[in-house]
Amino acid sequence: MRIERLCVERGLKMTGQRRLIARVLSEAVDHPDVEELYRRALDLDSRVSIATVYRTVRLLEEKGILERHDFGGGRARYEATDHGHHYHLIDIDTGKVIEFSDEQHEQLAAAIAARLGFKLIGHRLELFGRRQQDESTPQPSRARGRRPKGGEGA
C-alpha cells in the first residue's frame, strides 16, 4: 500500500475510510477521477461517502501524495506522485492514457534548459493524439454535419 505508506510518512492520521481510499488508489493501474475512486471504494465499503472521497483526494494532493492531471474531458484525474518519472499520451477518441518514458526527451529538455542558461529541475509532457489507422482499417463513424475536433478540415 504505497499511498498509505506515504500518508504515514507525511504524518496524516489514517482513518478507516482514508485507508480504504489509499488502498483503492494504490491498486489503480489507470488515472481515476474522483467519481471513479468513489465507485471503487463503494464496492469495498458501502459506508464511504462521495464527500469523504473528495476531501481525502484534496488532502492527499495538498500533501504531495497525489498528482492531479487534466487530460481533457472536464474531470481531474489522479495518480501517486511516487509513480516514477514518466509522460502521458492521451488518445483523444477513447480517453485512454498511455504512460511512457523517453531518454531522448529527457536529454533534449535538459539541453534546452542549459542552452537558455538554466539547470532543469523538473518538467512535464502530455501528448494528445489520435491512433493512426491503415487505409484498409475502417474509421469510426462520426455524427453527420459535425466537424471533428482538432482542426481536421478546418
Steps between C-alpha positions, in 0.01 A plus 500: 500500500736768379255789541420401857875487568541852358213622719661360813841641401342846462325482835140455390258334738376187324130447564331188368355682201832671418662157506233371263547790257880462521460129420277572198751757372795267558331223304404726208685429177328791328450867586157504667292809564325555835173348376680182394689486831168529680347215295798275575501588870124445520546148361720428804309693767143624458548756782747720311360833380589701191578798729760291685662399171515864384646618833755218508613556142538875566703429815724247323559749221584779749749268675671416169389135505273524196555687179207651312486476121269664249483265204190670359145382546428748779613284793824508695669161517753384756807286554754456776796737488741214573406336169841583348579750227293434190288670238146458377353451153125551502285343227250779431243258359490252788650698790750218559821621665822329396802547725848500351859601570742641246868560570539713186234741625670517840829593334335750266316675785824530701688627193237765427505622861882513498506687169270761655717524811299281736549178689190287446335396825176363360276481198174352380391364165148403398436406140152488349444293188284281288602144413614471139316247291570332168295599197354148517396541865148637536482840668261550792176661384443864588177692539391656172530872458765540772865569447744289703686681776869569463500702182448230237344674205518837677 
